């Protein structure tokens, strides 16, 4: 049991280290200013997001949600999105808004940066 707990702790630490590195790298990407109409749009912990389309602020579609990462409280922390070019990218919850009525997820990240982010995944 102790070995399993130690293995879990090491993998958990590696995950958070990697996540911090990604956050630092992503700080360099361009983000559009959220229009005021998006101010009340938020990801809800009970939202069923898998399969929903993802758009950039201009309304152009860029991909589809494949996977949702939730924190211990159930709060959505990130989305894995398959872009229209077939590559996958992770988008943090700070870069996402959700229109529950229309089922549309919007990101303020630049389309080109999303493709560059996906290229870094290999």
VEXZAVO-591158 format. One record per residue: x, y, z of N, C-alpha, C, O in turn; residue number from 1; chain; residue in one letter. Coordinates in nm, 2 decimals. Each point is the difference from the previous one (the first is absolute). Example, Ala and Ser with C-alpha at 12.3 -4.5 7.8 and 13.67 -1.06 7.14 Angstrom:
// residues 2
n_u n_v n_w ca_u ca_v ca_w c_u c_v c_w o_u o_v o_w num chaine residu
1.32 -0.57 0.78 -0.09 0.12 0.00 0.09 0.12 0.00 0.10 0.00 0.07 1 A A
-0.14 0.11 -0.14 0.09 0.11 0.00 -0.08 0.11 0.08 0.05 0.11 0.01 2 A S
END
This chain:
// residues 122
n_u n_v n_w ca_u ca_v ca_w c_u c_v c_w o_u o_v o_w num chaine residu
0.08 -0.12 0.00 -0.08 0.12 0.00 0.09 0.13 0.00 -0.03 0.09 -0.07 1 A X
0.13 -0.10 0.15 0.09 0.12 0.00 0.07 0.03 -0.13 0.01 0.11 -0.04 2 A X
0.03 -0.22 -0.03 0.06 0.01 -0.13 -0.10 0.06 -0.10 0.04 0.09 -0.08 3 A X
-0.16 -0.13 0.09 -0.11 0.06 -0.09 -0.02 0.14 0.03 -0.02 0.08 -0.09 4 A X
0.02 -0.04 0.22 -0.02 0.14 0.03 0.11 0.08 -0.04 -0.01 0.12 -0.05 5 A X
0.13 -0.17 0.06 0.12 0.08 -0.04 0.00 0.01 -0.15 0.03 0.11 -0.05 6 A X
-0.06 -0.21 -0.03 -0.01 0.01 -0.14 -0.11 0.10 -0.04 0.03 0.08 -0.09 7 A X
-0.14 -0.08 0.16 -0.11 0.10 -0.03 0.06 0.14 0.02 -0.02 0.09 -0.08 8 A X
0.08 -0.07 0.20 0.06 0.13 0.03 0.10 0.05 -0.10 0.00 0.12 -0.04 9 A X
0.08 -0.21 -0.01 0.10 0.04 -0.10 -0.06 0.03 -0.13 0.03 0.10 -0.07 10 A X
-0.13 -0.18 0.03 -0.07 0.03 -0.13 -0.08 0.13 0.01 -0.01 0.08 -0.09 11 A X
-0.05 -0.05 0.21 -0.08 0.12 0.02 0.09 0.12 -0.01 -0.03 0.10 -0.06 12 A X
0.15 -0.11 0.13 0.10 0.11 -0.01 0.05 0.03 -0.14 0.01 0.11 -0.04 13 A X
0.01 -0.22 -0.03 0.05 0.01 -0.14 -0.11 0.07 -0.09 0.03 0.09 -0.08 14 A X
-0.16 -0.13 0.11 -0.11 0.06 -0.07 -0.01 0.15 0.02 -0.01 0.08 -0.09 15 A X
0.02 -0.04 0.22 -0.01 0.15 0.03 0.13 0.07 -0.05 -0.02 0.12 -0.03 16 A X
0.13 -0.18 0.03 0.12 0.07 -0.05 -0.02 0.02 -0.15 0.04 0.11 -0.05 17 A X
-0.09 -0.21 -0.02 -0.02 0.01 -0.15 -0.11 0.11 -0.03 0.01 0.08 -0.09 18 A X
-0.11 -0.08 0.17 -0.11 0.09 -0.01 0.05 0.15 0.02 -0.04 0.09 -0.08 19 A X
0.13 -0.07 0.18 0.06 0.13 0.02 0.08 0.04 -0.12 0.00 0.12 -0.04 20 A X
0.08 -0.21 -0.02 0.08 0.03 -0.11 -0.09 0.04 -0.12 0.03 0.10 -0.07 21 A X
-0.13 -0.17 0.05 -0.10 0.03 -0.11 -0.06 0.14 0.02 -0.01 0.08 -0.09 22 A X
-0.03 -0.05 0.21 -0.06 0.13 0.03 0.10 0.11 -0.03 -0.04 0.10 -0.05 23 A X
0.17 -0.12 0.09 0.10 0.10 -0.03 0.02 0.02 -0.15 0.01 0.11 -0.05 24 A X
-0.01 -0.22 -0.02 0.02 0.01 -0.15 -0.12 0.06 -0.07 0.01 0.08 -0.09 25 A X
-0.13 -0.11 0.14 -0.12 0.06 -0.06 -0.03 0.14 0.03 -0.07 0.07 -0.07 26 A X
0.14 -0.01 0.17 -0.01 0.14 0.03 0.04 0.08 -0.12 -0.04 0.12 -0.01 27 A X
0.13 -0.17 -0.08 0.05 0.07 -0.11 -0.10 0.01 -0.12 0.02 0.08 -0.09 28 A X
-0.12 -0.16 0.09 -0.10 0.00 -0.11 -0.09 0.12 0.00 -0.03 0.05 0.11 29 A X
-0.02 -0.01 -0.23 -0.08 0.12 -0.01 -0.15 -0.04 0.04 -0.05 -0.11 -0.03 30 A X
-0.01 0.20 0.10 -0.14 -0.02 0.04 -0.08 0.13 -0.04 0.05 0.11 0.03 31 A X
-0.16 -0.13 -0.08 -0.09 0.11 -0.03 -0.07 0.05 0.12 -0.01 -0.07 0.10 32 A X
-0.03 0.19 -0.10 -0.08 0.06 0.11 -0.14 -0.06 -0.01 -0.06 0.01 -0.10 33 A X
0.01 -0.06 0.22 -0.13 -0.05 0.00 -0.11 0.11 -0.02 0.01 0.10 0.07 34 A X
-0.09 -0.11 -0.17 -0.11 0.09 -0.02 -0.09 0.00 0.13 -0.01 -0.10 0.06 35 A X
-0.06 0.21 -0.03 -0.08 0.00 0.12 -0.11 -0.10 0.00 -0.04 -0.04 0.11 36 A X
-0.01 0.00 -0.23 -0.11 -0.10 0.00 0.04 -0.13 0.06 -0.08 -0.09 0.03 37 A X
0.21 0.06 -0.02 0.06 -0.12 0.05 0.02 0.01 0.15 0.03 -0.10 0.06 38 A X
-0.05 0.21 0.00 0.03 0.02 0.14 -0.07 -0.10 0.10 0.05 -0.03 0.10 39 A X
-0.17 -0.01 -0.13 -0.08 -0.09 0.08 0.02 -0.14 -0.04 -0.05 -0.09 0.08 40 A X
0.11 0.06 -0.19 0.02 -0.14 -0.04 0.11 -0.06 0.08 0.11 0.05 0.00 41 A X
-0.13 -0.17 0.06 0.10 -0.07 0.08 -0.03 -0.15 -0.03 -0.11 -0.04 -0.03 42 A X
0.22 -0.04 0.05 -0.02 -0.14 0.00 -0.06 -0.04 0.13 0.05 0.04 0.11 43 A X
-0.15 -0.12 -0.11 -0.07 -0.05 0.12 0.05 -0.14 0.02 0.03 -0.08 -0.09 44 A X
-0.02 0.04 0.22 0.05 -0.13 0.04 -0.09 -0.11 -0.05 0.04 -0.12 -0.02 45 A X
-0.17 0.15 0.00 -0.09 -0.11 -0.05 -0.02 0.00 -0.15 -0.08 -0.08 -0.06 46 A X
0.16 0.16 -0.01 -0.02 0.01 -0.15 0.06 -0.13 -0.06 0.10 -0.05 0.04 47 A X
-0.17 0.01 -0.14 0.04 -0.12 -0.08 0.06 0.06 -0.13 -0.07 0.04 -0.09 48 A X
0.20 -0.03 0.09 0.07 0.07 -0.11 0.06 -0.09 -0.11 0.03 0.05 -0.11 49 A X
-0.02 -0.17 0.14 0.06 -0.09 -0.10 -0.08 0.00 -0.13 -0.12 -0.03 0.01 50 A X
0.18 0.05 -0.12 -0.07 0.00 -0.13 -0.05 0.14 -0.04 -0.04 0.02 -0.11 51 A X
0.05 0.08 0.20 -0.04 0.14 -0.03 0.11 0.06 -0.09 0.11 -0.03 0.01 52 A X
-0.16 0.12 -0.10 0.09 0.07 -0.09 0.07 0.11 0.08 -0.05 0.05 0.10 53 A X
0.17 -0.01 -0.15 0.08 0.10 0.06 0.02 0.11 -0.11 0.04 -0.03 -0.11 54 A X
-0.06 0.15 0.15 0.02 0.12 -0.10 0.09 0.10 0.06 0.03 0.00 0.12 55 A X
0.03 0.08 -0.21 0.08 0.11 0.05 -0.10 0.12 0.01 -0.11 -0.01 -0.04 56 A X
0.16 0.12 0.10 -0.09 0.11 0.02 -0.08 0.05 -0.12 -0.11 0.05 0.01 57 A X
0.18 -0.06 -0.13 -0.07 0.05 -0.12 -0.12 -0.09 -0.04 -0.08 0.04 -0.09 58 A X
0.07 -0.16 0.15 -0.11 -0.09 -0.04 0.04 -0.11 -0.09 -0.08 -0.09 -0.02 59 A X
0.21 0.09 -0.02 0.05 -0.11 -0.09 0.02 -0.12 0.08 0.06 0.00 0.11 60 A X
-0.10 -0.11 -0.16 0.01 -0.13 0.07 0.15 -0.04 -0.01 0.06 0.01 -0.10 61 A X
0.00 -0.07 0.21 0.13 -0.05 0.00 0.02 -0.14 0.04 0.10 -0.06 -0.03 62 A X
-0.20 0.00 0.09 0.01 -0.14 0.04 -0.12 -0.05 0.09 -0.10 0.06 0.00 63 A X
0.13 -0.17 0.06 -0.11 -0.07 0.08 0.07 -0.05 0.13 0.11 -0.05 0.00 64 A X
-0.19 0.05 0.11 0.05 -0.04 0.13 0.00 -0.16 0.01 -0.10 -0.06 -0.04 65 A X
0.22 0.01 0.08 0.01 -0.14 0.01 0.00 -0.05 0.14 -0.04 -0.11 0.04 66 A X
0.10 0.19 0.05 0.02 -0.04 0.14 -0.01 0.12 0.09 0.04 0.11 -0.04 67 A X
-0.09 -0.13 0.16 -0.01 0.11 0.10 0.08 -0.04 0.12 -0.01 -0.11 0.06 68 A X
0.10 0.20 -0.01 0.07 -0.02 0.12 -0.07 0.08 0.11 -0.02 0.12 -0.01 69 A X
-0.01 -0.19 0.12 -0.07 0.06 0.12 0.09 -0.01 0.12 0.07 -0.10 0.02 70 A X
-0.08 0.20 0.06 0.07 0.00 0.13 -0.07 -0.08 0.10 -0.11 -0.06 -0.03 71 A X
0.16 0.04 0.15 -0.06 -0.08 0.10 -0.14 0.05 0.04 -0.08 -0.09 0.03 72 A X
0.05 0.21 -0.05 -0.13 0.06 0.03 -0.10 -0.02 -0.11 -0.12 0.02 0.02 73 A X
0.17 -0.07 -0.13 -0.09 -0.02 -0.12 0.01 0.12 -0.10 -0.06 -0.01 -0.11 74 A X
0.13 0.11 0.15 0.01 0.12 -0.09 0.08 -0.03 -0.12 0.11 -0.07 0.01 75 A X
-0.15 0.11 -0.13 0.07 -0.02 -0.12 0.13 0.08 0.00 -0.01 0.12 0.02 76 A X
0.12 -0.18 -0.04 0.13 0.06 0.00 0.06 0.02 -0.14 0.07 0.10 -0.03 77 A X
-0.10 -0.19 -0.06 0.05 0.00 -0.14 -0.08 -0.09 -0.09 -0.07 -0.09 0.04 78 A X
0.08 0.12 -0.17 -0.06 -0.08 -0.10 0.10 -0.05 -0.10 0.09 0.08 -0.04 79 A X
-0.10 -0.21 0.00 0.08 -0.05 -0.11 -0.09 0.02 -0.12 -0.11 -0.05 -0.01 80 A X
0.17 0.12 -0.09 -0.08 0.03 -0.12 0.07 -0.05 -0.12 0.12 0.02 -0.02 81 A X
-0.19 -0.10 -0.07 0.06 -0.04 -0.13 -0.04 0.11 -0.09 -0.11 0.03 -0.03 82 A X
0.22 0.03 -0.03 -0.02 0.11 -0.09 -0.04 -0.05 -0.14 0.01 -0.12 -0.02 83 A X
-0.06 0.20 -0.06 -0.05 -0.04 -0.13 0.11 -0.06 -0.09 -0.03 -0.06 -0.10 84 A X
0.16 0.09 0.14 0.11 -0.06 -0.08 0.03 -0.14 0.05 0.10 -0.07 -0.04 85 A X
-0.17 0.02 0.14 0.02 -0.14 0.05 0.09 -0.01 0.12 0.01 -0.10 0.06 86 A X
0.06 0.21 -0.02 0.09 0.00 0.11 -0.07 0.04 0.13 -0.11 0.06 -0.01 87 A X
0.16 -0.10 0.12 -0.06 0.03 0.13 0.08 0.11 0.07 0.12 0.01 0.00 88 A X
-0.20 0.07 0.08 0.06 0.11 0.08 -0.08 0.00 0.13 -0.12 -0.03 0.01 89 A X
0.19 0.07 0.10 -0.07 0.02 0.13 -0.02 0.15 0.01 0.08 0.09 -0.03 90 A X
-0.20 -0.05 0.08 -0.04 0.14 0.02 -0.04 0.01 0.14 -0.09 -0.07 0.05 91 A X
0.16 0.16 0.03 -0.03 0.02 0.14 -0.13 0.08 0.02 -0.04 0.07 -0.09 92 A X
-0.03 -0.09 0.20 -0.13 0.06 0.02 0.00 0.15 0.00 -0.10 0.06 -0.03 93 A X
0.22 0.00 0.05 0.00 0.15 0.00 -0.01 0.05 -0.15 -0.04 0.12 -0.02 94 A X
0.06 -0.21 -0.07 0.00 0.04 -0.14 -0.13 -0.05 -0.07 -0.01 -0.01 -0.12 95 A X
-0.09 -0.02 0.20 -0.12 -0.06 -0.05 -0.12 0.07 0.06 -0.01 0.04 0.11 96 A X
-0.10 -0.02 -0.20 -0.13 0.04 0.05 -0.10 -0.09 -0.06 0.03 -0.06 -0.11 97 A X
-0.14 0.04 0.17 -0.10 -0.10 -0.04 -0.14 0.06 0.00 -0.05 0.06 0.10 98 A X
-0.01 -0.06 -0.22 -0.14 0.04 -0.01 -0.09 -0.12 0.01 -0.01 -0.08 -0.09 99 A X
-0.04 0.06 0.21 -0.08 -0.12 0.03 -0.12 -0.01 -0.09 -0.04 -0.11 -0.04 100 A X
-0.02 0.22 0.01 -0.12 0.00 -0.08 0.02 -0.06 -0.14 -0.08 -0.08 -0.04 101 A X
0.19 0.13 -0.02 0.03 -0.05 -0.14 0.10 -0.12 0.00 0.02 -0.06 -0.11 102 A X
0.03 0.03 0.23 0.10 -0.11 0.00 0.13 0.03 -0.07 0.06 -0.09 -0.06 103 A X
-0.02 0.22 0.06 0.12 0.04 -0.07 0.11 0.04 0.10 -0.03 0.07 0.09 104 A X
0.15 -0.13 -0.12 0.11 0.03 0.08 0.09 0.10 -0.08 0.03 -0.03 -0.12 105 A X
0.01 0.14 0.18 0.08 0.10 -0.07 0.13 0.02 0.08 0.01 0.00 0.12 106 A X
0.10 0.01 -0.20 0.13 0.03 0.05 0.05 0.13 -0.05 -0.03 0.05 -0.11 107 A X
0.11 0.02 0.20 0.05 0.13 -0.04 0.14 -0.02 -0.06 0.07 0.10 -0.03 108 A X
-0.02 -0.23 0.02 0.13 -0.02 -0.06 -0.01 0.02 -0.15 -0.10 -0.03 -0.06 109 A X
0.21 0.07 0.00 0.01 0.02 -0.14 0.01 -0.13 -0.07 0.06 -0.10 0.04 110 A X
-0.13 0.09 -0.16 0.00 -0.13 -0.08 0.14 -0.05 -0.03 0.03 -0.12 0.02 111 A X
0.05 0.21 -0.06 0.14 -0.04 -0.03 0.07 -0.05 0.12 0.08 -0.10 -0.01 112 A X
-0.10 0.16 0.12 0.07 -0.05 0.12 -0.06 -0.13 0.05 0.08 -0.09 0.04 113 A X
-0.21 0.06 -0.06 -0.05 -0.13 0.03 0.07 -0.11 -0.09 0.03 -0.10 0.05 114 A X
-0.01 0.13 -0.18 0.07 -0.09 -0.08 0.14 -0.02 0.04 0.05 -0.11 0.00 115 A X
0.02 0.22 0.04 0.14 -0.02 0.05 0.00 -0.08 0.13 0.09 -0.08 0.01 116 A X
-0.18 0.11 0.07 -0.01 -0.08 0.13 -0.02 -0.15 -0.03 0.07 -0.08 0.06 117 A X
-0.15 0.05 -0.16 -0.02 -0.14 -0.03 0.12 -0.06 -0.06 0.03 -0.12 0.02 118 A X
0.05 0.20 -0.10 0.12 -0.05 -0.06 0.11 -0.04 0.10 0.08 -0.09 -0.02 119 A X
-0.08 0.16 0.14 0.09 -0.03 0.10 -0.03 -0.13 0.07 0.09 -0.06 0.07 120 A X
-0.21 0.01 -0.08 -0.03 -0.13 0.06 0.06 -0.11 -0.07 0.01 -0.11 0.05 121 A X
0.04 0.13 -0.18 0.07 -0.11 -0.07 -0.09 -0.08 -0.08 0.05 -0.09 -0.07 122 A X
END
